[in-house]
Amino acid sequence: MSSLTADEKYELISRNLQEVLGEAEIKKVLSERNLKLYWGTAPTGKPHLGYFVAMTKIADFLTADCEVTVLIADIHAFLDNMKAPLELVNHRAKYYEHLIKAVLTSIGVPIDKLKFVHGSSYQFSKEYAMDNFRLAATVTEHDAKKAGAEVVKQVDSPLLSGLIYPGMQALDEQYLGVDAQFGGVDQRKIFTFAEKYMPQLGYAKRAHLMNPMVPGLQGSKMSSSDPDSKIDLLDDPAAVKRKLKKAFCEIGNVTENGILSFIKSVWFPLKSLNNGKPEFTVERKEEYGGNQVYTKFEDMEEDFRTEKLHPGDLKAATTKALNELIAPVREAFDNAEMKELVELAYPTAKPAAKKEKKKKVKGQNKENEAPKANGDAKPAAETAPAAETAEKQ
């Protein structure tokens, strides 16, 4: 039994979050029992470094004695503009579960306290289907589109599946039996959608916890569908170095800097788990100021802003730190079984077959090519009247 008070548990649950909807409801639950919450992820593209943000919060939730469910939202992956084709969804769902467990294990989170659920295990039930129909008869098209705008892939001719997606995510709160849902701040519109429509079906309004989004290496949102914006959790050291070398890191710019954002949102919170003392070391030659150890992100940010920390040194230090961070995850997948699973989930694209050139037969005229003139051919001027005569007949 934990010795933490309700206030201490709430502090752990809410730290480093960007926003909390339903603070009073969470505190009320904590005064009576442990909080039940879920975090869902749709198995589409390969998980990237940004997943460490969610993993550090899951560690906080478990420390606060929360009952945590990880939802592998396989049906959602298919509904999101078919980002995951049906024939690959099952393999990707298994890949995500293995990878998430490997990441959590690498940072010392006890996965035996977690509950993993695949959406397809209950979303085909009669009761769930009926609630989906009830929701469809209640929700307006406008609200469904608005809810999924930041999450569902936007295309010129949207599919009906994109309108179903937010409603199912709202229903998951009821069918997983939780008090709160956790996700990125990009999920906010779906969360407020759930708060509006779940009570209309006679279900409780849940609380919502939102972590900040980690910018990609080029300054935009880190996305599984944009390989240049992210570092995959299984990228080899050479790939990590190459991607960081290309990353946008303008000297003195601290507002549009994906590398600094990663250090702030991932490295320092991760190294602070279990009362740890975070450090980030920048190695430099003595002529350039020597090694610098940062124990506070604010000090690093200020040095970069005032140009005391050069982008090249920051990139080199981050490359080393990232490779150390994901090395245990790579090792967990360095076996035949996991390599086969990766290939099944994300098949290697086969090179397009080269078109064979037709061999030209020597002496054969090209198609539609005019015959060469010979001694019997008449000049154009002599043949023109005959053509005119034929046309008039």
HUFEN-V785811 format. One record per helix or strand of 2 or more residues. SS is the DSSP state (H for helix, E for strand). FROM is the first residue (numbers start at 0). TO is the last residue. If there is no record, write none. Layout:
# HUFEN-V785811
SS|FROM|TO ; SS|FROM|TO
This chain:
# HUFEN-V785811
H|5|13 ; E|16|20 ; H|22|29 ; E|35|40 ; H|50|62 ; E|66|71 ; H|73|78 ; H|85|105 ; H|110|112 ; E|114|117 ; H|118|120 ; H|125|135 ; H|140|147 ; H|160|174 ; E|179|183 ; H|184|196 ; H|198|200 ; E|206|210 ; H|226|228 ; H|236|245 ; H|257|270 ; H|272|274 ; E|279|281 ; H|285|287 ; E|291|293 ; H|296|304 ; H|310|331 ; H|335|344 ; H|379|391
